[in-house]
Amino acid sequence: MSDEVMRDPLGERYGLAGVRDLDEFAEALARLLERGRRERCVALLSEAEAYAAAELLGQFAQLDPLGAVNRLAASLAGRLYSRLGA
């Protein structure tokens, strides 16, 4: 993984620091998403920003629907769309 991801303090806080490859990154993201389902919701984005993020994640997910990171992107896009009422 890139040096920026490994040195990112947010990456350390959320368990993404130190991942060595794309498979470990996908596993760490899956754990983070599962943890997020148990935490209380906090509005961090406007509705327009959330919709744009969902669109980008959805487009990325379609590039390789069977890829681990792409499946996570699809899951997160679905959750964002659901919260937006789409």
C-alpha positions in Angstrom: 0.0 0.0 0.0 1.1 3.6 -0.4 3.2 5.4 2.2 0.4 8.0 2.7 -2.1 5.3 3.8 0.4 3.8 6.2 1.3 7.1 7.8 -2.2 8.5 8.0 -3.3 9.0 11.7 -6.9 8.4 10.7 -5.7 5.1 9.1 -4.2 4.2 12.5 -7.4 5.1 14.3 -9.5 3.0 12.0 -7.2 0.0 11.6 -6.0 0.7 8.1 -2.4 1.4 8.9 0.1 -1.3 8.2 -1.9 -3.2 5.6 0.5 -4.8 3.1 -1.7 -5.6 0.1 -5.1 -5.1 -1.4 -6.5 -8.3 0.3 -5.5 -7.0 3.8 -6.9 -3.6 2.8 -10.3 -5.2 1.9 -10.4 -7.2 5.1 -9.6 -4.1 7.2 -12.3 -2.1 5.4 -14.8 -4.9 5.9 -14.1 -4.9 9.7 -14.4 -1.1 9.7 -17.8 -1.2 7.9 -19.0 -3.8 10.4 -17.9 -1.6 13.3 -19.6 1.3 11.7 -22.9 -0.5 11.7 -22.8 -0.7 15.5 -21.9 3.0 16.1 -24.3 5.8 16.3 -24.8 7.9 13.1 -23.3 11.3 12.8 -24.0 13.6 9.8 -20.6 14.4 8.2 -21.7 15.1 4.7 -24.5 17.1 3.1 -27.1 15.2 1.1 -25.5 16.3 -2.2 -22.1 15.1 -1.0 -23.5 11.8 0.2 -25.2 11.3 -3.2 -22.0 12.1 -5.1 -20.0 9.7 -2.9 -22.6 6.9 -3.5 -22.5 7.5 -7.2 -18.6 7.3 -7.2 -18.7 4.2 -5.1 -21.3 2.6 -7.3 -19.3 3.3 -10.4 -16.2 1.9 -8.9 -18.0 -1.2 -7.7 -19.1 -1.9 -11.3 -15.5 -2.0 -12.6 -14.9 -5.5 -11.0 -18.1 -6.7 -9.3 -16.3 -9.8 -7.9 -13.4 -7.8 -6.4 -13.3 -7.6 -2.6 -12.8 -3.9 -2.5 -15.4 -3.4 -5.2 -18.0 -5.4 -3.2 -17.3 -3.2 -0.2 -17.8 -0.1 -2.4 -21.1 -1.6 -3.6 -22.2 -2.3 0.0 -21.3 1.2 1.2 -23.0 2.8 -1.9 -26.1 0.8 -1.1 -26.1 2.0 2.5 -25.7 5.6 1.4 -28.5 5.3 -1.1 -30.7 3.7 1.5 -30.1 6.6 4.0 -30.8 9.1 1.2 -34.1 7.4 0.5 -33.1 6.4 -3.0 
